Amino acid sequence: MSNLEASLKKHVHEHFSEYTYDMFMMNMSADLEEIELFSEYVDILNDKKMYTFEAARSGTQTTETDLHRENGESIHIINLSSYNYLGFSYHPDVIKAAQNAVAQYGLGASSSPVISGTYTIHKELEKALEKFFDLPGRGVSLFTAGYSVNLGAISAFIKPGHKVIMDAASHMSIVEGAKLSGGDMSFFRHNDMAHLEELLKAQCDDFTRVLICVEGIYSGDGDYGNLKDVVRLAKQYGAFTLVDEAHSAVVAGDNGRGVCEMQGVLEDVDLYVMTFSKAFGGVGGAVYAKKEIIKYMNWYAKCRMFSCALDPAVTGGMVKVIELANGPMGDERRKRLKSNAKYYRSLLDGKVKLSEGDAWVVIVHFGAESKTLALNDYLQRKGLDTSIIQFPAVPRNEARIRMFITSEHTEAQLKKAADIILDAAGKFDFLLK
Ligand SMILES: Cc1ncc(COP(=O)(O)O)c(C=O)c1O
């Protein structure tokens, strides 16, 4: 064992609670040392009853549930860790629609969508989404994950010699899509339109095609993108736009068309990305764009063409979700979600460092990532599960408690959750002074 390996091993054992993601990313030798060390590390955490991740749930993502840790412990929690914003993942009509689809089409699609994996239920979903967004000349390309939509769409649209300009807070799937494309890449400071313009001014003439990638609601920051300004700058400098509405499609805007609807730019966006894993309550995703672009995506987004089509049960469930989301239930749940988010924020406002705005992704900053494990363990044991995030999801030492509010939470659950956060903030020293 080299000195470096020995000292890292010692560090892992002595400072197990100060985990950082990149601790195990060094490729130290040919003998899989970093892989074995990581496995040892997870075992240490399990022994110490501190492995808070991947705890299994035995039921649906309801607002309260039990989680079962790998070490055998079961803990009852208020669930603010699932982005099932409108509660559709367990809606009985959605489950019934999925059951009907599985009965008709079978379990898997068993082929790529461009070969024999496209079923009539996929066509129904495409039509339902086209009708939902209702812009002439637009179509939908379906993918098996939201992650794959960004990966596939960006790498199909952008080639070497083109350029991708991204918000610095962009989701990993956008960054990886840009890398895969082989295009030139730049980042502008989060939501900083002056910096975006500076980059466009300096670089637009050097590239034949430029794609600006932003999000409707930033997943790690919980704030809205400046879509109006992004669209204005894109038009001014002849760039294209991709808006990832993962956390906002079917939720934001009066009719659920996303932050694009809220800010009046739905028609101006070139690639509208949505994931079915969040407010849709399923899995998979889609890009909504001009029909010509969609035909191209269907063939040239490699993770779509060289992969099995979206499974029929989820596809059937998604058709039902769109029907519900487009009717009175959608209106009512969107309204409740927004008032729940407002109420929850009011309980924390001024007491901890909270994300800006009024969105349902609520972020509390706690700083050093060395606190993450102990804090997450503390929160779960007090009865609250959150989606805690740290580097590389967000910059180093800017770790955050991320909480997803849903339309289905009760005020009592939200009050209890806020009390637990404030108690933890006192204990872990992130109350505002
Ligand atoms: C902004 C954003 N884009 C894309 C994704 C990937 O979506 P999925 O989990 O559906 O693959 C996520 C997931 O968290 C996300 O937050």
The ligand as a MOL file (V3000), in Angstrom:
LIG
                    3D

  0  0  0     0  0            999 V3000
M  V30 BEGIN CTAB
M  V30 COUNTS 16 16 0 0 0
M  V30 BEGIN ATOM
M  V30 1 C -33.1550 20.2210 -13.4560 0
M  V30 2 C -33.1580 18.7430 -13.6560 0
M  V30 3 N -33.0090 18.2570 -14.8830 0
M  V30 4 C -33.0050 16.9230 -15.1210 0
M  V30 5 C -33.1350 16.0210 -14.0930 0
M  V30 6 C -33.0950 14.5540 -14.3700 0
M  V30 7 O -34.3950 14.0610 -14.3500 0
M  V30 8 P -34.7250 12.5370 -14.0290 0
M  V30 9 O -34.5060 12.3370 -12.5780 0
M  V30 10 O -36.1530 12.4610 -14.4160 0
M  V30 11 O -33.8320 11.7000 -14.8560 0
M  V30 12 C -33.2820 16.4820 -12.7970 0
M  V30 13 C -33.4160 15.5130 -11.6910 0
M  V30 14 O -33.3890 15.7360 -10.5530 0
M  V30 15 C -33.2990 17.8780 -12.5680 0
M  V30 16 O -33.4330 18.3610 -11.3250 0
M  V30 END ATOM
M  V30 BEGIN BOND
M  V30 1 1 1 2
M  V30 2 1 2 3
M  V30 3 2 2 15
M  V30 4 2 3 4
M  V30 5 1 4 5
M  V30 6 1 5 6
M  V30 7 2 5 12
M  V30 8 1 6 7
M  V30 9 1 7 8
M  V30 10 2 8 9
M  V30 11 1 8 10
M  V30 12 1 8 11
M  V30 13 1 12 13
M  V30 14 1 12 15
M  V30 15 2 13 14
M  V30 16 1 15 16
M  V30 END BOND
M  V30 END CTAB
M  END
